[in-house]
Amino acid sequence: MKVLIACEYSGRVRQSFRSRGHDAWSCDLLESEDNSPYHYQQSVVDVIGMGWDLMVAHPPCTHLAISGSRHFAAKKASGVQDEALDFVRFLMDAPIDKIAIENPISIISSRIRKPDQIIQPWQYGHGETKATCLWLKNLPKLVPTNIVAGREAKVHRMQPGPNRWKERSRTYQGIADAMGSQWG
């Protein structure tokens, strides 16, 4: 299967599909964290029409996530929030048979549509909380693979720093593996 992992720099989801024999590629404006040759460092807009069978997209949540709601008035006034929502709609409407859009609790739920599923890292082997929404097209809901004890809000409590946004956006390996095994 030809798989596009949109807006992913870490390579975790891409590698999960590749390890199962799929022709999987990641695409992000950032370079690949794992220096993979299976990464397009460019806008997903440029590669979305290349005949993919499945896309797992992680659109930037900076202007969408409820965690930044105190800034929503300014983001709405500047137009960046509407641009972010237009990008999500673009991904959802892509000419691809199977699509998963992944984002934290966000205004996608109220401005576009409710998610099909909300998952937590602790359902996939990580003793942490981070509610993650999935909007699905022609894909089943993910089934938990390893429910573990521990409900630490590690991502929420990360110390401020220049790379905090990157650390918060990285897909948990257990979730990446579930996507590859269940959707691949």
C-alpha positions in Angstrom: 0.0 0.0 0.0 1.2 3.5 -0.8 1.1 5.5 2.4 1.6 9.3 3.1 2.3 10.5 6.6 1.6 14.2 6.3 3.1 16.8 8.6 5.5 14.3 10.3 9.1 15.0 11.0 9.8 12.3 13.5 9.3 9.3 11.1 7.7 7.2 13.8 4.4 6.6 11.9 6.2 6.3 8.5 8.6 3.7 9.9 5.7 1.7 11.5 4.1 1.3 8.1 7.5 0.7 6.3 8.4 -2.1 8.8 5.2 -3.9 7.7 6.2 -3.7 4.0 4.3 -0.6 2.9 5.6 2.1 0.6 5.3 4.8 3.2 6.6 8.3 3.0 6.6 11.2 5.5 6.2 14.8 4.4 7.0 17.9 6.5 8.4 21.4 6.1 11.1 20.2 8.6 13.8 17.7 7.8 13.3 14.2 8.9 14.4 13.6 12.5 15.8 10.1 11.5 17.4 11.3 8.2 15.3 8.9 6.2 15.4 8.9 2.4 11.7 8.3 2.6 10.8 11.8 3.6 9.7 14.8 1.5 10.9 18.0 3.0 8.3 20.3 1.4 4.7 21.2 1.7 2.2 18.3 1.6 0.2 20.3 -0.9 2.9 19.4 -3.5 2.7 15.6 -2.9 -0.9 15.0 -1.9 -2.0 14.1 -5.4 0.6 11.4 -6.0 -1.7 8.4 -5.9 -1.7 7.5 -2.2 -3.9 4.7 -0.8 -3.8 6.0 2.8 -2.9 9.2 4.5 -2.3 9.8 8.2 -2.1 13.5 8.7 -0.9 15.5 11.7 -1.8 19.1 10.8 -0.1 21.7 13.1 -2.2 22.3 16.1 -0.7 25.7 17.1 -3.8 27.7 16.0 -6.3 24.9 16.7 -5.7 23.3 20.1 -7.9 24.2 23.0 -4.8 24.4 25.1 -4.1 27.7 23.5 -7.7 29.0 23.8 -6.6 32.2 25.6 -5.1 33.3 22.3 -8.2 32.4 20.1 -9.5 36.0 19.8 -6.2 37.3 18.4 -5.8 34.2 16.1 -9.3 34.6 14.8 -8.8 38.3 14.2 -5.5 37.8 12.3 -7.0 35.0 10.2 -4.4 32.4 11.2 -7.1 30.2 12.8 -9.2 30.2 9.7 -6.1 29.3 7.6 -5.4 26.4 9.9 -9.0 25.1 9.6 -8.8 25.5 5.8 -5.7 23.4 5.8 -7.5 20.7 7.8 -10.4 20.7 5.4 -7.9 20.4 2.5 -6.4 17.3 4.1 -9.8 15.8 4.9 -10.9 16.4 1.2 -7.8 14.9 -0.3 -8.2 12.5 -3.2 -7.2 9.6 -1.0 -9.4 6.6 -0.2 -8.3 6.2 3.4 -7.6 9.2 5.7 -6.8 9.7 9.3 -6.4 13.2 10.7 -4.8 13.4 14.1 -4.9 16.4 16.5 -5.4 17.2 20.2 -8.7 18.4 21.5 -9.3 21.4 19.2 -11.7 23.6 17.4 -11.8 21.1 14.6 -14.5 19.4 16.6 -16.8 22.5 16.7 -15.9 24.2 13.4 -15.6 21.2 11.1 -16.9 18.0 12.8 -16.6 15.9 15.9 -13.8 13.3 15.9 -14.6 9.7 15.3 -12.4 8.6 18.2 -10.4 10.0 21.1 -7.4 7.9 22.2 -4.9 8.2 25.0 -1.2 7.1 25.2 -2.0 4.8 28.2 -4.1 2.7 25.9 -1.0 1.9 23.8 1.7 1.2 26.4 2.6 4.7 27.7 1.6 5.7 31.2 0.6 9.2 30.2 -2.4 11.2 29.3 -2.7 13.2 26.1 -6.2 13.1 24.6 -5.7 12.7 20.9 -8.6 13.0 18.4 -8.9 11.0 15.2 -11.1 12.0 12.3 -11.4 8.9 10.1 -12.4 8.2 6.5 -12.7 4.5 5.5 -10.6 3.4 8.4 -11.7 1.5 11.6 -11.2 3.0 15.0 -7.9 2.0 16.6 -8.2 -0.8 19.2 -6.1 -0.3 22.3 -3.0 -2.6 22.3 -1.5 -2.3 25.8 -3.5 -0.6 28.5 -1.0 0.4 31.3 -1.3 2.0 34.7 -0.2 5.5 35.2 -1.9 8.6 34.1 0.8 11.3 34.2 0.2 14.5 32.1 3.8 14.5 31.1 3.3 16.4 27.8 1.1 19.0 29.4 3.8 19.7 32.1 6.8 20.0 29.8 9.1 22.8 30.7 9.1 25.8 28.4 11.9 25.8 25.9 12.7 26.3 22.2 11.9 22.7 21.2 8.8 22.2 23.5 6.5 22.4 20.5 8.4 19.6 18.7 8.5 17.4 21.8 4.7 17.9 22.3 3.9 17.0 18.7 5.9 13.8 18.5 3.6 10.7 18.1 4.0 8.1 20.8 5.6 4.9 19.5 2.8 2.7 20.7 0.2 4.8 18.9 2.4 4.8 15.7 2.7 1.0 15.9 -1.1 0.6 16.4 -1.7 2.7 13.3 0.8 0.7 11.2 -0.5 -2.7 12.4 -4.2 -1.9 12.3 -4.5 0.3 9.3 -1.7 -1.2 7.3 
